[in-house]
Amino acid sequence: MRKTYFYHALIFFSIFFFALVSIHILEWKKDQDKSIQMEQVLQKERKQKTSTKETTSIVNPPRDKQDSTWNYEDTPFIEVDFSSLQNRNKDIIGWLEVTDTKVDYPVVQTNDNDYYLTHSFDHTSNSSGWIYGDYRNDFNLLNQNNIIYGHGRLDGTMFGSLRALLNEDWFKEPSHHIIQLSTLTYNSIWQIVSVYTIPKESYYLTTHFNSKTFESFLDTIQTRSKIIFPTSLNTKDKILTLSTCQNDYGERLVVHAKLIKKETRD
């Protein structure tokens, strides 16, 4: 009798568990499809063009003429028409593009770092979330460390495709060292200086430093990098940090880049 009871209980819980997993997968797929549809709509409204302004000089130019930053002196800016995008979401602050990845999204920002973890660009509830700037940062003025978050989706959407940056071979293509950020007030180009994974922590998510602690921060992020980049950092640099989840165990994938070019938008 006990064996029969145990057998039926096992079957019941197996069916129940399978049903829960199936529902979770269906909900995940539904959110994924909605996010992809939103991406396609926004890409059509993006109206990207290459800036036709005269090439802007390197920001905080390195003294060493062999520094790889000089390789990007003539890199053209992207420029995005934000008019229709602003009509869709007033929280938009810019457009982020990481060369040869799926990261090609409008960036939003609100008064906390939680809302866009579970909401899409159109404010609908969605487990994919969206790409968003840290609420403590002023992306108009730029702080010492300017942070942008996104989920590391397994299908490669949001920041999921940043996993490619952990492959040293990926960086053999010089154009892969560049991140473009176009905002409502300026266009900017950033050079990647560090890529690593790390357990969840708050240190690399610090936005403001004094001179001494910022110098230590710059040393730390370069030391952590899985790839050695042939460029230098100093306390006059502005840092862009991309942060995403690497796995389900709390590990984070982090990308740091320094500002190398900036132009004011018309």
N, C-alpha and C positions, 0 to 999 in steps of 0.2 A: 504493500500500500504506500509506504513512504517513498519507494523508488518511483512509483507511478506519479505521485504528487510532485516529487522533485523534477521528473521528466517534463510534466506539463508546465511547471513553473519556469523551467529553463526555456522551453519553447515560447512561452508568453513574453518573458523578458527579452529574448532574442528578437522577436517580432517587434516589440516596443522599441528596442534600441535601433533596429533597422529603420523603423518609421521615423524616429527622431533624426537620424543621420540623413535620411532621404529628404526630409523637410528642410534641414539645414542646407543641403546641397542645392535644392531647388531655389531657396531664398538667396543663396550666394550667387547662383546663375542669373536670377532675376535682377539683382542689383548690378551685376557685371554688365548685363545687356543694356540696362538703363544708362550706366556710366559711358559705355561705348557710344550709344546713341547721342548722348550729350556732347561727347568729344567731337563727333562728326558734325554736329550742328555748329559748335563753336569754331571749329576749323574753317567752316565756310564763311563765318562772319569775321574771321581774323583779319583778312585783308593785309597780309604781311607784305612788306616791300623792303628792299635794301636801301639804307640811307644814302642819299646822294650828296651829303655834305662832304666838305674836304676832310680828309683823314685827320682825326684828332690825335694829339700826342699821347704817348704812354703816361699813365698816371703813376706818380712815385717811381720814376725810372730807375732801374738798378744801375749801379756804377760799373759793374762788370759787363763789358760789351759781349761776352760769351754767354751771358745769362739767356736762357731760352725764351724769356719774356720778349726779347727783341724780335723773335720770329713771328710775332703776332701784331707787329706795329701797323701793318696795312690791312688787317682783318676788317672787313666791312661790318657795320652794325645791322641788326634787323630793326625794323620799325613797324609797330602794330597800330592799326586804327582801332581805338578803343570805344568809339561812339556807340555802336550797336551793342557791344559787350557790356558797357555800363548800364544800358537800358535793361539788360537782363539781370544784372546783379551789381548793386552799388558798392559791394564789398571788394570789387576787383581793384588790385593795386598794380598789376603788371602781367607780363607774359614771360614764362621761363622755357628755355630750349637748351637741352643738353645734346650736343652733336651726336648723330647716329645712335640715338636711343629713342624710346617711345615718349620720353619726357618732352612734351611740346604742349604746354597747358597755360591757361590763364591762372594767375595766382590771386587768391583772395586773402582777406585779413579781417578779423573781427576782434571783440574785446576779451577773448579768452582763447586758449589752445585746445579746447574740447569740441566746440560746435562742429567744425568741419572734419572731425574724425568720423562722424556719423551722418553727415549731410552732404549732398551733392551741390554742384554749382547753382542749381535752380532752387536750393533750399529744401528739396525733398529729402526725406529720410533715406539713407543709403549706406550700407556697411563699407562700400568702397571709399567713402569720404571724398575729399578733394585736396588739391595742393594749396597750402595756406602758409602765410607768414606768421612768425611769432608775434603775439600781440604787444610785446615789449619793444619791438623794433620800430623805428621810423624809417621807412623805405624811401622817403623823400630826401632825408638828410644823410642817411646811412650811418649806422653805428659801427663800432669796432668789429662786432660779430653779428651778422645778419642771417637769421635762421629761417629756413623754409622746410616744412614737414609734408609728408605724404605717406600713405600706406604702401608697403612693398607687396603688391598683389602678385599672386603666383602666375597670373596670365600676362604679366608684364605691364599692365596698366598702372597709372599713377606713378609711383617711384619703383615699381617692380623691376623695370629694365636696368636700373642702376647696378644690379648685380654684375653686369658686364664689366663694370669698372674695376672689379677685383681681379680681372684677368690681365696680367702684365702685357700679354701680346696685344691687347686692345689698344694700349697706349702707344704702340709703335707707329700708329698713324697720328702725325702732329695735330691734325684738326680735332682729334678726340680730346685734347687737353683744354678745350674751350667751352665755356657756358655763356649763353646770351641771356640777358635780362633786360627787357624793355618795359619801362613803367610809364605812367601818365605824364611824367615830367622829364624823363631822360632815357637814353639808350645806353647800355653798358655791356662790357665784355669782361669776363672773369677767367683767370687761368687756374686750372686745378693744381693744387699743391700737396694734397694729402687724401688718401683713401684707406679706410680701415673698418674692421668690425670690432665691436666692444659690447660688454654687458651693459644693460640699461644704467645710465648715470646722468647727472646734471651738469658736470663740469664743462663739457664741450658745448652745452646749451647756455652758457653765460653770455650775456649781451654787452655788458659794460665792465671795463677794467681800469685800473690806474696803469701808469707806464710800466711799472715793474711786473705786475701780474699779467699784463698783456704780453710782454716779452716772454714770460714763462709759458703762457698759453701757446704762443706761436712755436716755441721750441717743442712743446709737448705734442702738438698736432703733427709736426713734421717727423718727430721720432716715432710716433705711432703708425705712420703710413706704411702700408705693405709694399709700396712702390716708391723708389727714390726719384724725385723730380729735380731736374737741373735748373732750379731757380731758388732765389733767396727770399726771405721775409724780414721785415723790420716793423717797428711800432707805428710807422706812418701808413701801413697797409690797412685796407678794409677787407674783411673776410666775409665770404658767403658760405654758409653751412647748409648742406642738404642732409636731412636726417630721416631715416626710414627703418622699419622693422626688417631684420634679416631672416628671422625664423620665429617659431611659436614659443621659444624659450626665453624671450626677452632680449636677445642679442640685437644690437643695432648696427646698421650699415651707415657710415658717415663719409661724406665728401666735403672737403674744404677747398675753396678757390679764393684767389686774391683779385681785387679789382685792378685791371690794367688799362682799360680805356673807358671813357665816359663822354657823352655829348648831350647837351640840353636839347630837348625836343622843341620844335616850333610851336 
